[in-house]
């Protein structure tokens, strides 16, 4: 069972950059260009990964937590200690850190 989880973890780690790029592409797509179909596929992929144990780390507006967030910049205009911008989503796999969220934090 542990070997299966290790294999799933490695596979998901390899898929995360694809998810990042898919999210970037969706954000840049005009609404009239088939965006709804791509969003449907994205949601299906994320639902399948959630069933396998993947979950997104809540970050935007949350208190900065170095256990789950990687601060890459401070935001002088944002509320102190709060995540003000998420540059890259973080994920948990079976409630264990897979990748921290890359964030800006209010100072």
C-alpha positions in Angstrom: 0.0 0.0 0.0 2.8 2.4 0.9 4.5 1.7 -2.5 1.2 2.6 -4.3 0.9 5.9 -2.4 4.6 6.7 -3.2 3.9 6.0 -6.9 0.8 8.1 -6.9 2.7 10.9 -5.1 5.4 10.9 -7.8 2.9 10.9 -10.6 1.0 13.8 -9.1 4.2 15.7 -8.6 4.9 15.3 -12.3 1.3 16.5 -13.2 1.4 19.7 -11.1 3.4 21.7 -13.6 0.8 20.7 -16.3 -2.0 21.9 -14.0 -0.2 25.2 -13.4 0.1 25.7 -17.2 -3.5 24.7 -17.8 -4.6 27.3 -15.2 -2.5 29.9 -16.9 -3.9 29.1 -20.3 -7.5 29.2 -19.0 -6.9 32.6 -17.4 -5.7 34.0 -20.8 -8.5 32.4 -22.9 -11.2 34.7 -24.2 -14.7 33.6 -23.1 -15.8 32.9 -26.6 -13.0 30.5 -27.5 -14.1 27.2 -26.1 -13.1 28.2 -22.6 -16.1 26.4 -21.1 -15.0 23.0 -22.5 -11.5 23.5 -21.3 -12.8 24.4 -17.8 -14.9 21.2 -17.8 -11.8 19.1 -18.6 -9.8 20.9 -15.9 -12.5 20.3 -13.3 -12.7 16.6 -14.2 -8.9 16.3 -13.8 -9.0 18.1 -10.5 -11.9 15.9 -9.2 -10.0 12.8 -10.2 -6.9 14.0 -8.4 -8.9 14.9 -5.3 -10.3 11.4 -5.3 -6.7 10.1 -5.3 -5.9 12.3 -2.2 -4.8 15.7 -3.7 -6.1 18.9 -2.0 -5.3 22.6 -2.6 -3.8 24.6 0.3 -6.0 27.6 1.2 -3.7 30.6 0.8 -5.2 33.9 -0.4 -6.2 36.0 2.6 -5.1 33.4 5.0 -2.6 33.9 7.8 0.9 33.2 6.6 2.0 29.7 7.7 5.6 28.7 6.9 4.5 25.1 7.1 2.3 25.5 4.0 3.4 28.8 2.4 6.7 29.9 0.9 7.0 33.7 1.0 8.8 35.1 -2.0 8.0 38.8 -1.4 6.5 41.2 1.1 3.6 43.4 0.3 3.8 46.8 2.1 0.2 47.6 1.2 -1.3 44.3 2.5 -2.5 43.3 5.9 0.4 42.2 8.2 1.0 38.5 8.2 -1.7 37.7 5.6 -1.2 36.2 2.2 -1.9 38.9 -0.3 -1.1 37.2 -3.6 -0.6 33.5 -4.7 1.9 33.1 -7.4 1.7 29.3 -7.4 -0.8 27.1 -5.7 0.3 24.6 -3.1 -1.0 21.2 -2.6 -1.4 18.4 0.0 -1.4 14.7 -0.8 -3.1 12.6 1.8 -2.9 15.6 4.2 0.9 15.7 3.8 2.7 18.7 2.1 3.3 18.0 -1.5 4.2 21.5 -2.6 4.0 24.8 -0.6 2.1 27.8 -2.0 4.4 30.4 -3.3 3.0 33.7 -2.0 3.4 37.4 -1.2 2.8 38.4 2.5 1.7 41.7 4.0 4.3 43.4 6.1 
